[in-house]
Amino acid sequence: MATTKDVKRLPSGKIEYRGETYPGFNKPKRNTGSDKHKQVVLAKKGDEIKVVKFGHKDYGHNYSAEARKNYLERSAGIRDGSGNLTKEEIESFHKEFVEKATKINNPHIQPELHRINGYLQGLYKKFKN
């Protein structure tokens, strides 16, 4: 495996490795090659380095209603480090937000607080169902 001795630090602060310029160690950049990967990173662990490519160009996202429903069903059982359900944290966060927001009497901030409250209500309803 290659080591940090195999790289050349440029005056701009960037790193050159095997004829390719990287913004730094462990900092991703766009893959300019004809690969099937979107990004590439010069990974460093200790003194060892390795080029890692990730983000396949042909893969997309699944934002369908069915996918969202399945995720919400799966995530309903996710627990935090203390063993509490994370969906209950959303409810308690929303209650705390409403308590603090009602104390603010600034007319310029009220519309934004109302918008955030609506967003949190919708989020809570999605996790509740």
N, C-alpha and C positions, 0 to 999 in steps of 0.2 A: 504494500500500500504506500502511496505517496506521503511525503511529510511536508512540513512548512518550509523546509530547505529547498523544495522544488518550485516554489513560487517566487515571483519578482514583484516587489512593492514599487509602484510607479510614483512619480513626483506628485501626481494629483491625489494620491492616497488610495487609488484603486489597486487591484491585484491582477497580475497577469499569470496565467497558468495554462500551459500547452497552447499558447497562441491566442487564448481567449481572455478577454478582460472582464473582471467581476467587480462589483461595487465594494466588496469586502467579504470576509468569512461569514457564513450563515446569513447572508443577505440575498434574497431571491432577485432574479432579473428575468426579463422576457427572453425566451428561447428564440434566437434569430435563425437557428438552423432549420433544416427541412424535416426535423423529427416530428413525431406525433405528440410531443409534450409542449405545454404552454410556457412553463417556466423552468429555470435551472438555478441551482444554488451550489456554491462551493462550500461544502460542509466541513467543519473543523471540530475535532474532538481530541483534546490534548494536542499532540504534535502531528497527528494523522489528519489528512485531508482527503476528500472524495467528492466528485461531481455527482450531484443527485438531480435527476430530472423528474418533474411531476406535473400533474394536471393534463390528462389526455385531452387532445383537441376535439375528438369525436364524442366525448361524453357531455351530456347536457344536464339539465335539472328537471326534477319531477315536481312541479308545483300544482298538480291536480288536486281536486277536492278530496278524492279518495286517499291520496297520499297524505294530505293534511290530517284527515280523520284518523288514519292508521297511526300517524305519529302522535297525535294527541292521546290516543288510547294507550300507546306504549309509554308515553312520558308521564301519564297519570300516576305511575308507580315509582317514579324516580325519587330517591331520597338524598338529602344532603349528608354531610359528614356526621351530623348529630342524630341521624335517623328520622328526621322530620320529612314529610312529603313536601316537595318543592312547590306543588300547586297550592298548598296552604300558605306558603310564603307570599305568593302573589296576592292572596286575599288579605293577609295582614298588612302587606305593603300598601295595598289600595286603601284600606281603612285608615292607616296612618297618614297617607297623602291627603285624603279628604279632610281629616281633622286639622291638619296644618294649613291646607288651602283655604278653608273657611275663615281662618283668622286674618288672611291677607285682604286688605280693602283697597288695593291699588287698581283703578279702573283700566290701566294699560295692560296689566298682567292677567286680569280675570278671564278674558277670552282664551288665552293660552292655557290657563289652568283648567278651564272647562273642556277644552279639546283633549288635554292629557287625561282628564278624568274619564271621558268617553272612551278613549283608547284602552285605559286600564279595565274599564267595565267589560268591554268587548273581549279583552284578553282573558279576564277571569271567567267569563261565560264559556269561552272555548275550552278552557281547562276543566271547568266544572262538569260539562256535558260529556 
